[in-house]
Amino acid sequence: MSSLLYNLGKMVGPRVRKVKWIWQSITASEADTIKAEHEVGQDLAREIRNRLELDTEPRAGQILNKVGCHLAACVANKLRTFNFEVIKGTEPNAFALPGGFVFVTRSLLELCDWNQDEIAFILGHEMSHVIRGHAMDRIIANSAIAVGARATPIRGLLTSWLGRVGVKFLENAYSQDLELEADTLGAHLVAVAGYDPHAPMQLLSRLSELNQPAKQSSLGNYFSSHPAFDLRIHNVERLLRQRCS
């Protein structure tokens, strides 16, 4: 993973500087911002494909793309695009890169028992981090790139930053508020796309049971670093009540 992060830093540095300038410019249009963000994610995604093993089994890719495309069609901002890919991995995990590049491990799909309604919530949650700007904000806020640091090698700064926090960038949770926001929008996308609106609660409730000490089941970092399941379930329940009222 360390070599992956090193190369990500080398590739993404100039892109991040460009995006930061665009995001801070009062003259930048929404289209410019999204395009620049997409370029950063494209660089990152290219390196991930080179370094991590993609799962080429047709069924996994077909289900992920089918569900992902249904959700993407319901995103209000049509300037946003999304790409969904399956990677091999023994631990359930998923992450979204700036620009809409979403990666999911096969083991996470298996944990959902290939249920498309539950997979929709996983994808909707990750897509929400992109839609709300969480993914790009994380890079901008934590990369330590000063606006006026033109004399400093930006690639060196990004390489150093990714060496320190890159693993967290890919795997760790955002703040509790941002994770709950992603749950809320993700659950909304699930319902709007025609999937079972109760699937998020169904998945979270089952995972909460699996997470009990007596079960001796490890759900991995993807779930353990997120807010407590009870809090997430309560958050989704509140959304369902609002939709029904």
C-alpha positions as CSV (number, residue, x, y, z in Angstrom):
1,M,0.0,0.0,0.0
2,S,2.9,2.4,0.7
3,S,4.2,2.2,-2.8
4,L,0.6,2.8,-4.1
5,L,0.3,5.9,-2.0
6,Y,3.7,7.2,-3.1
7,N,2.8,7.0,-6.7
8,L,-0.6,8.5,-6.1
9,G,1.1,11.5,-4.6
10,K,3.4,11.9,-7.6
11,M,0.5,11.8,-10.1
12,V,-2.1,13.8,-8.3
13,G,0.0,16.8,-7.1
14,P,-0.5,19.2,-10.1
15,R,-4.1,18.3,-10.4
16,V,-4.8,19.1,-6.7
17,R,-3.1,22.5,-7.1
18,K,-5.3,23.2,-10.1
19,V,-8.5,22.2,-8.3
20,K,-7.6,24.2,-5.3
21,W,-7.2,27.3,-7.4
22,I,-10.5,26.7,-9.2
23,W,-12.4,26.0,-6.0
24,Q,-11.2,29.3,-4.5
25,S,-11.8,31.3,-7.6
26,I,-15.0,33.4,-7.7
27,T,-14.9,33.2,-11.5
28,A,-14.9,29.4,-11.7
29,S,-18.1,27.9,-13.0
30,E,-19.7,24.7,-11.5
31,A,-18.7,22.9,-14.7
32,D,-15.1,24.0,-14.3
33,T,-15.0,22.8,-10.7
34,I,-16.5,19.4,-11.5
35,K,-14.2,18.9,-14.5
36,A,-11.1,19.7,-12.4
37,E,-12.2,17.4,-9.6
38,H,-12.8,14.6,-12.2
39,E,-9.3,15.0,-13.4
40,V,-7.9,14.5,-9.9
41,G,-10.1,11.4,-9.5
42,Q,-9.1,10.1,-12.9
43,D,-5.4,10.2,-12.0
44,L,-6.0,8.5,-8.7
45,A,-8.2,5.8,-10.2
46,R,-5.7,5.0,-12.9
47,E,-3.0,4.3,-10.4
48,I,-5.4,2.2,-8.2
49,R,-6.1,0.0,-11.2
50,N,-2.4,-0.4,-11.8
51,R,-1.7,-1.3,-8.2
52,L,-4.7,-3.2,-6.9
53,E,-6.2,-6.3,-8.4
54,L,-9.5,-5.7,-10.2
55,D,-12.1,-8.4,-9.9
56,T,-13.0,-9.4,-13.5
57,E,-15.7,-11.9,-12.8
58,P,-18.6,-10.7,-15.0
59,R,-21.4,-11.1,-12.4
60,A,-19.8,-8.7,-9.9
61,G,-19.2,-6.0,-12.4
62,Q,-22.6,-6.3,-14.1
63,I,-24.5,-6.0,-10.8
64,L,-22.3,-3.1,-9.6
65,N,-22.7,-1.2,-12.8
66,K,-26.5,-1.9,-13.1
67,V,-27.2,-0.6,-9.6
68,G,-24.7,2.2,-9.9
69,C,-26.2,3.4,-13.2
70,H,-29.7,3.4,-11.8
71,L,-28.5,5.5,-8.8
72,A,-26.5,7.9,-11.0
73,A,-29.5,8.6,-13.2
74,C,-31.3,10.0,-10.2
75,V,-28.5,12.4,-9.2
76,A,-29.9,15.9,-9.7
77,N,-26.7,17.5,-11.0
78,K,-26.3,15.9,-14.4
79,L,-22.7,17.4,-14.7
80,R,-21.7,14.6,-12.2
81,T,-20.6,11.3,-13.7
82,F,-19.8,8.0,-11.8
83,N,-17.7,5.0,-12.5
84,F,-18.0,1.7,-10.5
85,E,-15.4,-1.0,-10.2
86,V,-14.9,-4.2,-8.2
87,I,-11.6,-4.9,-6.6
88,K,-10.4,-8.1,-4.9
89,G,-10.0,-8.1,-1.2
90,T,-10.7,-10.3,1.8
91,E,-12.0,-7.4,3.9
92,P,-15.3,-5.7,3.1
93,N,-14.5,-2.2,1.9
94,A,-15.5,0.6,-0.4
95,F,-14.3,4.1,-1.1
96,A,-15.1,6.9,-3.5
97,L,-12.5,9.2,-5.2
98,P,-13.1,12.8,-6.3
99,G,-14.9,12.9,-9.6
100,G,-17.1,9.9,-8.9
101,F,-14.8,6.9,-9.1
102,V,-16.2,4.3,-6.7
103,F,-14.4,1.1,-5.8
104,V,-16.0,-1.8,-3.9
105,T,-14.4,-5.1,-2.8
106,R,-16.1,-8.3,-3.8
107,S,-16.2,-9.4,-0.2
108,L,-18.5,-6.4,0.5
109,L,-20.8,-7.5,-2.2
110,E,-20.9,-11.0,-0.8
111,L,-21.6,-9.5,2.7
112,C,-24.7,-7.9,1.1
113,D,-25.5,-11.4,-0.2
114,W,-25.6,-9.8,-3.7
115,N,-28.8,-8.1,-2.7
116,Q,-29.2,-5.2,-5.1
117,D,-31.2,-3.1,-2.7
118,E,-28.5,-3.3,-0.1
119,I,-25.7,-2.8,-2.6
120,A,-27.6,0.3,-3.7
121,F,-27.2,1.7,-0.2
122,I,-23.5,1.0,-0.2
123,L,-23.0,2.8,-3.5
124,G,-25.4,5.6,-2.6
125,H,-23.4,6.2,0.6
126,E,-20.1,6.4,-1.3
127,M,-21.6,8.5,-4.1
128,S,-22.9,11.0,-1.5
129,H,-19.4,11.6,-0.4
130,V,-18.6,12.8,-3.9
131,I,-21.9,14.7,-4.4
132,R,-21.4,16.6,-1.2
133,G,-17.8,17.3,-1.9
134,H,-16.5,15.3,1.0
135,A,-13.9,13.4,-1.1
136,M,-12.3,16.5,-2.6
137,D,-12.6,18.5,0.6
138,R,-10.5,15.9,2.4
139,I,-7.6,16.3,-0.1
140,I,-7.8,20.1,-0.1
141,A,-8.1,20.4,3.6
142,N,-5.4,17.9,4.6
143,S,-2.8,18.1,1.8
144,A,-1.0,21.1,3.5
145,I,-0.7,22.9,0.1
146,A,-0.5,26.6,0.8
147,V,-2.1,28.9,-1.7
148,G,1.1,30.9,-2.1
149,A,3.6,28.1,-1.9
150,R,4.6,28.3,-5.6
151,A,8.3,27.9,-4.8
152,T,7.6,24.6,-3.0
153,P,7.5,21.4,-5.1
154,I,3.9,20.5,-5.0
155,R,4.5,16.9,-5.9
156,G,6.8,16.5,-3.0
157,L,4.2,17.9,-0.6
158,L,1.5,15.5,-1.9
159,T,3.8,12.5,-1.7
160,S,4.6,13.4,1.9
161,W,1.0,14.0,2.7
162,L,-0.2,10.7,1.2
163,G,2.5,8.9,3.0
164,R,1.1,10.2,6.3
165,V,-2.7,10.1,5.8
166,G,-3.2,8.2,2.5
167,V,-4.5,5.0,4.1
168,K,-7.0,7.0,6.1
169,F,-8.0,8.8,2.9
170,L,-8.9,5.6,1.2
171,E,-10.3,3.6,4.1
172,N,-11.1,5.5,7.2
173,A,-14.4,7.2,7.9
174,Y,-15.1,10.9,7.6
175,S,-16.4,12.8,10.6
176,Q,-19.6,11.4,12.2
177,D,-21.7,14.3,10.8
178,L,-20.4,13.7,7.2
179,E,-21.0,9.9,7.5
180,L,-24.5,10.4,8.7
181,E,-25.0,13.0,5.9
182,A,-23.8,10.4,3.4
183,D,-26.2,7.8,4.9
184,T,-29.1,10.2,4.6
185,L,-28.5,11.1,0.9
186,G,-27.6,7.5,0.1
187,A,-30.8,6.2,1.6
188,H,-32.7,9.0,-0.4
189,L,-31.0,7.8,-3.6
190,V,-32.0,4.2,-2.9
191,A,-35.7,5.2,-2.6
192,V,-35.7,7.6,-5.6
193,A,-34.0,5.0,-7.8
194,G,-36.8,2.5,-7.0
195,Y,-34.9,0.2,-4.7
196,D,-36.4,-0.9,-1.4
197,P,-36.3,2.1,0.9
198,H,-36.1,-0.2,3.9
199,A,-32.9,-1.9,2.6
200,P,-30.5,0.6,4.4
201,M,-32.1,-0.3,7.7
202,Q,-32.2,-4.0,6.8
203,L,-28.4,-3.9,6.0
204,L,-27.4,-1.8,9.0
205,S,-29.5,-3.9,11.4
206,R,-28.0,-7.2,10.2
207,L,-24.5,-5.7,10.4
208,S,-25.2,-4.6,13.9
209,E,-26.1,-8.1,14.8
210,L,-22.9,-9.5,13.2
211,N,-20.9,-6.9,15.1
212,Q,-21.9,-8.3,18.5
213,P,-19.1,-9.8,20.5
214,A,-20.9,-13.1,20.8
215,K,-20.9,-13.5,17.0
216,Q,-17.1,-13.2,16.9
217,S,-17.4,-11.6,13.5
218,S,-15.1,-8.9,12.2
219,L,-16.7,-6.6,9.7
220,G,-13.4,-4.9,9.1
221,N,-12.3,-1.3,9.0
222,Y,-15.0,-0.1,6.6
223,F,-17.7,-0.5,9.2
224,S,-15.7,-0.3,12.4
225,S,-14.5,3.2,11.6
226,H,-18.0,4.5,10.8
227,P,-20.5,5.8,13.4
228,A,-22.2,3.3,15.7
229,F,-24.8,1.2,13.9
230,D,-27.5,2.3,16.4
231,L,-26.9,5.9,15.5
232,R,-26.9,5.1,11.8
233,I,-30.1,3.1,12.1
234,H,-31.8,5.9,14.0
235,N,-30.7,8.4,11.3
236,V,-32.2,6.3,8.5
237,E,-35.4,5.6,10.5
238,R,-35.9,9.3,10.9
239,L,-35.6,9.8,7.1
240,L,-38.2,7.0,6.5
241,R,-40.6,8.7,8.9
242,Q,-40.2,12.0,7.1
243,R,-40.9,10.3,3.7
244,C,-44.0,8.7,5.0
245,S,-45.4,11.8,6.8
